[in-house]
Amino acid sequence: MENQNSFKWKHYQPEIILLTVRWYLRYNLSFRNLVEMMEERGLSMAHTTIMRWVHQYGPDLDKRIRRHLKQTNDSWRVDETYIKVKGQWMYLYRAVDSEGNPIDFYLSELRDKQAAKRFEQDHRFIKKRVCSMLGLKSFRTATYILSGIEAMHMVKKDQPHQWEKSAQNEVEFIHKLFGVAA
């Protein structure tokens, strides 16, 4: 029932919603790029609609993918980097195991020893992805978007142990997580 309610009252089909969310979180595309790509497919939507979908389904995707991750090893490190949120520098801490698999992340307004101890140098993909955006507008939405980006990065790095790596299997896996028929 939870999966059916995720898309209740949405104007677009769940497959379209998941496609735009997945593409935004996985590739260096802006919301407006996705609007153009959907227009080429005969679908008209506003960039703010896609933004709301990313904010809603990004953290949900992260939560659902974590149930299917391979076991991480006991050796891990903390990576610290910084990103701008609403014109202010925020600190992003990421925990990464010895094989480079992301474990978790923590976004903090302050740079301090306690925040670093909570979390870890595998941040290039995050910096690359955030630089292509027009900027993160609030701490809350930055957390939403980062959780989705981290989830898609885990899928890209083949952390879920359910399938052979291919684009089609990735789509089927994400549809399965949300209970959407492929």
N, C-alpha and C positions, 0 to 999 in steps of 0.2 A: 504494500500500500504506500510505503514511503516513496518508492520510485515513481509511482503514478502521480502523487501529489507534487513532486518536484517541478512538473511542467504544467500543472493545472492553471488554467486561465491565460496561458501564453498564446499569443496570436500565431506564432510560427511552430512548425513541427519540431519535436525534440531533436531529431537528426540535424536540422539546420542550426538550432541553438548550440548543440554540442560541437558541430563543425566550426562555427565562428569562434567559440570559446577556445577550442583546441588549437586552431590556427593562430589566434592572437597570443596565446600563452607559449606556443612552441616556436613560432617564427617571428622574425623582426618585421611585423606588420603593425600599422597603426589602425585605429578604429575606422578611419576614413578609407584606408586601403581596403579593408574588409567590406565596407559599404560598396565600393566600386566593384569588387570581385563578385559580390552578391547581385549587383545590378546586371552584370554580364550574364548571370544565370536567371534573370527575370524576376528577381526578388528586390523589393524596395524596402529599405529600413534605414533608420537614423543611426548615426554613430553612437548616440547616447543610449540607444537600445542595446547595442552590443556591449557598451561599457557596463551597463547594469547587469547584463548576463555574466560578464567576467567577474564582477563583484559578487554576484550571487553563487555562481557555480564553481569558481576557482577554489575557494576554501572547501567546498563540498567534494570536489574532485580530489583534492589533497587527502581529505579524510577517508574517502573510499579507496584510494590507491594504497594507502598505508597498510590496509588489511592484507594486501597481496604481495608485499615486498619480501624479497629474499632476506634471510637472516644476515645481519651484519656481523663482522668479526669484532673482537675485543679491542683492536688497535684503532684509535681514531685521533683526530686533531681538530683544533678550532681555528677557523679562518675569520679574520676581521677585515671588513672593507666598509666603505661609506657611500651613501647615495643621498641625493637631494630630494627632500619631500617638502613641498610648498616653500621652496627657497632656502630651507634650513638643512644642514648636514645631519643625517641620521646614521647610526652605526648598525651594520648588518653583520651578525655573527652566524656562521654556518658550521655545523658539526659534519665532518666527512670521515669515512673510515679509510683504512690504509689502501683499499683498492679504488678509492676516489668516488665511492658511492655516497651521495648525500644522506645524512641521517635526520637532521632537523635544522631549523633556522630560528633566529631571534632578532627582531628589529628593536633597537633602543634609541631613545632620544639622547642619551648620555653615553659617553665613552668612559667606562669604568672597569675596574678589575673584576668585580662581581659579575658583570654582564659577560665579560670575556670567559670567565670560568664556567658560566652556564653553557657556553658554546665556543666554527673554524675556517690552503691557498687554491681553492677551486672556485673562485668567484668571477672568473672572466666572462662566463656566459651570462651571469646576472648583470654585470656592468654593461655588456654589449646590448642586452635586451632593454635595460632601463634607459640607456642613452638614446635609443631610437624612439622613445615615447616623448610626448610633449611635456612630461613632468608628472610627478605624483602629487596629487592635490591635498591629501591628508594622510595622517598616520594610519588611520583605520583602513582607507582604501589601498594604501601601500601594502599593508599586511595582507589584505585580500588578494591583491594581484600577485604578490610575492609567493603566497602559498600555492597558487595555481601554477606559477612559473616553476616552482620547485617540484611540484607533482609531475608536470610534463617533462622536466629534466630527468626525473627518476625513470619515467617510461622510456625516454630517449636512451638512457644509459642501461636499459634492459634490466632494471631491478625487479619488476614483478616477474615471478617465475612461471607464469601461466602459458606462455606461447613462444613460438619462434618469432624472431624479430622481422617484421615487415610492416609497411604502412597499413595494409588492409587488416592485419591482425591487431594493430594498435587501435584502429577505429572500432573493430568488433569488441575489443576488451573494454574500451571506454563506454560503448553503448551498453555492454553487459553490466558494467558497474551501476549505470543509471536505470537499468531495466528497460532499455529501448531496443526494440527488435531491429536487427541490422538488415 
